Amino acid sequence: MAFKAMVSEMDALVLDTRKPDDFAAGHVPGSINIGIDGQFAPWVGALIPTDQTLMIVCESGREDEVITRLTRVGYDRVLGYLEGGIAAWTQAGMDTDTVTRITATELAERLAAKPELNIIDARKEGEWTAQNLPQAKNIALDDLNMKFNELPTGSTMHIHCAGGYRSMIYASILKSRGIHDLVDVIGGFGAIKDTTGLETSAYVCPSTLKLEEEKAAAVAHADGESPKGFMGWLKSLLG
């Protein structure tokens, strides 16, 4: 298949811009999912070098839109797209990969059966600090490359973000790097909080937290203390 050959010959990254549920159901192995209908440009910019050659998988009829939006933010090495989409790929007899997904209720059931369940919170640190599931480990999508070796890979990773967009990006990156023992939590922390009854940390308003951090930094500076260390201590109290 010409698409597969070009990916191999040009060392291209396959960028799949479809919705998370479509990507989960079947995708080109090794591809990265960043949905065009979410925070597309910011996450492409954060995760993919501008000089990376790209091949696109997208919804039929949106090829020009995807390429245009990539070009606008500096990605001009788009080699082409998968004509006919993932349907053409499967019809050609090519292998596909999937991402296992579970509901927040299923996560709660698994947690009840196994309190030490491996849960990864992909949200930013500020979101995590504001409110979180105490059993989860926070390794934000923003920090995934830097903290990749900190991932607890000894058992199935249950990945969630706020609503399900970032967690699928996260899962696709892990799978592209050979980590397949994972599941995506549909609806993210919002669903966990609203539908499961699982205990979460007390909510801390982000604006209040920011104000307290600024105060802590000022106090630490006056005392000749490390602001970072002081604010870490403060966050532990607030959390």
N, C-alpha and C positions, 0 to 999 in steps of 0.2 A: 504494500500500500504506500502510495507516494507520501502521504502525511507522516507515516512512521519513519520512512527512509529519510525524510528531510530533518525530522527531529534528531535522528541519530547522527546524520552527516554534519549538521550545523550546531550540534550540542545545544539544541534549543530547549527551553523550558516550556512545558505545556501548561498554559494558563486557562483554566476552565472558569468561565464567568457566569455559569448558570446558578440557579437558586440552590441553597444547601440541600434541600430534600431531593432534588434531581441529581445532584452530584453524588449524594449518598447512595442512591439507587443503582448507579453504574457510571463509571468514569474511566478514562484512559489511565492505566497504571502509571504512577509517578507524577501525575498532574497535580497542580495546586489550584485550589478553589478560592477565588475572591469574587464574590457575586457582584455583578454590574449594578444591581438594584440596592446595594448597601453603601457603606463608606468606601467605595471602590478606589478612587484616586489616592486617598490617604494611606490605605493599606498596601496598595501596589507600591507606592513610594517608600513606605517603611520597610517592606520585605524583599523587594526585587531591585537589584542594581539597574541603573538606566542603560547600561551597555549590554544587558542580557538579551540574547536573541530569544524571541518568543514565537510560539505557535498557539493559536487560539481555538478553543472549543466553546461555542456559545449557542444560544437559542437561535433557531432559524429566523433570518431576517434582521438580526441585530449585529451582524458582522461589521458593517461600516461604523455603527455607533461605538462598538468596542474599540476598534482601531483608532477612530477619531479621538476618543477620550484618552486613550493611551498616548497618542501623539501630543496632545495638549499638555501633558505633564512630563514630556521629555523622552518617551519610549518610542523611538523611531526605528527600532530593529525588529519589527513584527514581520515575520517571513510569510505568514499566510494563516489560513484557518481550515478547520476540518469541514470540508464541504459535505453537507447532508447531516452534520452533527453526529452525536453519539450513536444515533440509529444507523448511520452509514458505517460506522466503525464496527458495530456488532454484526451487521449484515454481511460485512466482509470477513467475518469469522475471527475477528481479533478479540483477544482477551480483555475483560474489563475487571475492575476492582470495585469494591463497595465499602461503605462505612456503616457499621452497626449502630443503630440508634435506639434509645430507650426513652420512655417518658419519665417525668419527675417522680411520678408515683412508683414506677418500677425501680428507680434509684432508691427511694425510701425503703422499699421492700428488701432490696439487696443490702442496704445499710443496716436494717433491723437484723438480718441474718448474719451479717459480718460487719461489726462496728469498726474494724480497721480497714474498711474498704478504701481503695486507692482512688481518691478524687482530686482532680486538678481544676482549679479556678483560673480561667484564662483572662479574667478582667484586669484592668489596671489596678495598681496598688491603692489608689485613692478610692476606687469602687469597693475594693476588698476591705479596706479599713472602715468604710462607711457601714457596711454590713456584710456578713459572710456566713458560710456554713463551717462551723468549727472543725469538722473532720477534714476539710479540704486544704490542700497545699496551694498557695498562690504563686504561680509562675506565669506572669502575664504574657500575652501574645507579643507585646512589644519587646519583651526581654527574652523570648524563646531562644534565639540564636546564642545570646550571651550565656544563658543559664541552661543550655541543652543538657549538659552533663549532670545537672541537678535533678533531672526528671526521675521519679521513682518507677523504674521499669520492671520491677520484680513481679508485678501482677497486673491484671487488666486495669488500664487507666480509664476513669470515668470523667470525661471532660465537659465542663460547662462554662459559659460566659454569662452575659446578661440576658440575651434573648435567643441565641442560636446561630448568629452570623459568624462571630469570631471563632467560636468553638469548631466550626467546620473548617475554617482556614487552618486552625491549629491541627486538627486531625489530619488534614491533607498533607501538611508539612511533615508530620511525624511519619505518616505512611510512605511519603516519598523518600524518607531516610531509613526505611526498613523496619519501622516500629508499627506493628499491625495489631497488637493486643490492646485494643482501645474501643471505647464506645462514646458516642456523642449523646448528651442529654438534651432532648428536644425542649425548647422554650427556656433553657438556661436557668439562671438564678431567679428570674421572675416567676417561672413556673414552680420552682422548688419552694419559694416563699409563699406563693398564693394557693398551691394545691395540695401540699403534702403534710403540713403540720410539723415538719421537722424543725427542731430548735435552731435558731440562728443567733448570731451575736446581736447585742443591742445596737439599734440604728444610731449613727452619728452623722449629723448633717455635714456634708462636705464643706460648706462655707464656714461652719463653726470649727471644723477640724483645721481648715486653712488658717483661720484667725489664731487658733491655739498654737499652731506650728510657728507662725510668725512671732508670737509672744515668746515661745520657747527658744527660738533662735536668738532673739534679742537678749533674753536672760542668760543663755549659754555664752553668748559673745561677751557680755558684761562680766561674767565669772571666769572667762578664759577657758571655757569648756568646749568640747566638740559639739557644734549644733546638730550634726547628724546623729550622734550618739544620744544626745538629749531628747531629740524628737522621736527617736526610736523607742526610748523609754516611755515618752508621753503616749505614743500610739499604743503601746502595750497596755497602758492603763485604760485608755479609751475603748480599746477592743474588748 
